[in-house]
Amino acid sequence: MNVFGFYRIVFGLLLLAIMPAYAQTYYEKGYLVNDKGDTIRGEVKLNQKKEFEVYTKVTFRDEKGIQKNYKIEKVKAYGYKDRQFLKMDYGSEEYFYEVLAVGAISYYKIIFEALYAKTVELETEYFIQKAGSKKVVPMKSSKFKKTMLDWMEDHSEFITAYEEPEPKKFDEAKAIEIINQYNAWKANQN
């Protein structure tokens, strides 16, 4: 093997080592609503290795190609693909809540890192909110059916259809579907 062949192999191995670091982040077309209420079109930067970061910060590149890291207090909402996030309080801090359903009952979630005996795990919390109310109520996924029976008392047939795929296994997609069905029914009542 000549020197040129050796350098080609070294260069190829170097590229393979570097590429995963760059492949961790990517951009999706989206929008951002700043603290003044202006909607900006562009791209949201996402990190595959830290998917939970969409709940705490947003890096956005506008249509001119200017990238900016936005502090949470400077953003009202943002979104990309079919995902939307609204800034709301969580205790004494602000988070971007992912909007799962909107209507008579709005349904949100956040994901965050929790430290348990020297190990970090991702935790998911769900929240519900009645239309017209500013109060967002935490909802345990294990109590989804019981909670929704109270919230959907005027038409409980929707929630009685909810069945977990496995005992004690929460089905987020089915929960969203049921809330959307209830919201559609409620919208037709007015």
C-alpha positions in Angstrom: 0.0 0.0 0.0 1.3 3.4 -0.9 1.2 6.6 1.2 -1.8 7.8 -0.8 -3.8 4.7 0.0 -2.9 4.9 3.7 -4.2 8.6 3.8 -7.4 7.6 2.1 -8.1 4.9 4.7 -7.2 7.3 7.6 -9.4 10.0 6.0 -12.3 7.6 5.6 -12.1 6.4 9.2 -11.9 10.0 10.4 -15.1 10.8 8.4 -16.9 7.8 9.9 -15.9 8.9 13.4 -17.0 12.5 12.9 -20.3 11.9 11.0 -22.3 10.6 13.9 -21.6 13.8 15.9 -23.1 15.8 13.0 -26.0 13.5 12.4 -27.3 14.1 15.9 -28.8 17.4 15.0 -31.0 18.3 12.1 -33.5 20.9 11.1 -37.3 20.7 10.5 -39.4 23.4 8.8 -41.4 25.2 11.4 -42.4 28.5 13.0 -41.8 30.5 16.2 -44.0 33.0 17.9 -41.8 35.5 19.8 -42.7 37.3 23.0 -44.1 40.2 21.0 -46.5 37.9 19.2 -44.8 37.9 15.8 -44.7 34.6 13.9 -41.4 33.9 12.3 -41.1 31.1 9.6 -38.0 29.1 9.3 -36.5 25.9 10.7 -36.3 24.4 14.2 -33.0 22.7 15.2 -33.5 19.3 16.8 -31.1 17.0 18.5 -31.8 13.2 18.2 -29.7 12.4 21.3 -31.6 14.9 23.5 -35.2 14.9 22.3 -36.4 16.2 25.6 -34.8 19.6 24.9 -37.8 20.6 22.8 -39.5 21.2 26.2 -36.9 23.6 27.6 -35.3 25.5 24.7 -35.5 26.2 21.0 -32.8 27.0 18.4 -34.4 28.5 15.3 -33.0 29.5 11.9 -35.2 32.1 10.1 -35.8 32.2 6.4 -32.7 34.4 5.9 -30.5 31.6 7.4 -29.9 33.5 10.7 -29.8 31.0 13.6 -30.6 32.1 17.1 -30.9 30.3 20.4 -34.0 31.6 22.1 -34.4 31.7 25.8 -37.8 30.3 26.9 -39.0 33.7 28.2 -38.6 35.2 24.7 -40.9 32.7 23.0 -44.7 32.2 23.3 -45.0 29.1 21.1 -43.3 27.2 18.3 -43.8 24.2 16.2 -42.6 21.9 13.4 -44.1 19.1 11.4 -47.3 18.2 13.3 -46.0 19.1 16.7 -46.9 22.4 18.6 -45.4 23.7 21.8 -46.8 26.5 24.1 -44.9 28.2 26.9 -46.6 27.7 30.3 -45.6 27.7 33.9 -44.6 24.5 35.6 -44.2 25.3 39.3 -41.7 28.1 39.5 -40.2 27.4 36.0 -41.4 27.8 32.5 -41.5 24.9 30.0 -42.7 24.3 26.5 -45.8 22.1 26.8 -46.4 19.9 23.8 -50.0 20.3 22.6 -51.7 16.9 22.2 -55.3 18.0 21.9 -57.2 21.4 21.9 -60.8 22.1 22.5 -63.3 21.8 25.4 -60.5 19.8 27.0 -56.9 20.6 26.1 -54.3 17.9 26.7 -50.5 18.6 27.1 -47.3 16.8 28.0 -43.8 17.6 29.0 -40.7 15.4 29.2 -37.8 16.1 31.5 -34.7 14.5 33.0 -35.1 13.1 36.5 -32.2 12.0 38.7 -32.7 8.7 40.6 -29.9 7.3 42.7 -27.2 8.5 40.3 -29.1 7.5 37.1 -30.9 10.0 34.9 -34.2 8.9 33.4 -36.7 10.6 31.2 -40.0 11.3 32.8 -43.3 12.2 31.1 -46.0 14.3 32.8 -49.5 15.0 31.3 -51.7 18.0 31.9 -55.3 18.9 31.1 -57.1 22.2 30.9 -60.8 23.2 30.4 -61.6 25.7 27.6 -61.6 29.2 29.0 -59.6 28.3 32.1 -56.0 29.5 32.7 -55.5 26.6 35.2 -53.5 23.6 33.9 -54.1 20.5 36.0 -51.5 17.7 36.3 -53.0 14.3 35.3 -51.3 11.0 36.1 -51.4 8.6 33.2 -52.4 5.8 35.5 -55.5 7.7 36.5 -56.5 8.8 32.9 -59.8 6.9 32.7 -60.9 8.0 36.2 -60.0 11.6 35.6 -61.6 11.8 32.2 -64.9 10.3 33.6 -65.1 13.4 35.7 -64.1 15.8 32.9 -66.4 14.1 30.4 -69.4 13.6 32.7 -71.8 15.2 30.2 -70.9 12.5 27.6 -69.0 9.7 29.3 -69.4 7.2 26.5 -66.1 8.5 25.0 -64.1 7.5 28.0 -65.8 4.3 28.8 -64.5 3.1 25.4 -60.9 3.6 26.5 -59.1 0.4 27.2 -55.4 0.1 27.9 -53.6 -2.2 25.5 -52.0 -4.0 28.5 -53.0 -3.7 32.2 -51.3 -0.7 33.7 -50.0 0.4 30.3 -51.0 3.9 29.2 -51.8 4.4 25.6 -51.1 8.1 24.7 -52.4 7.8 21.1 -55.7 6.3 22.2 -56.0 9.0 25.0 -55.5 11.8 22.4 -58.1 10.1 20.1 -60.7 10.0 22.8 -60.2 13.6 23.9 -60.3 14.7 20.2 -63.6 12.8 19.8 -65.1 14.4 22.9 -63.9 17.9 21.8 -65.5 17.4 18.3 -68.8 16.3 20.0 -68.7 19.2 22.4 -68.0 21.7 19.6 -71.2 20.5 17.8 -73.3 21.0 20.9 -72.8 24.8 20.8 
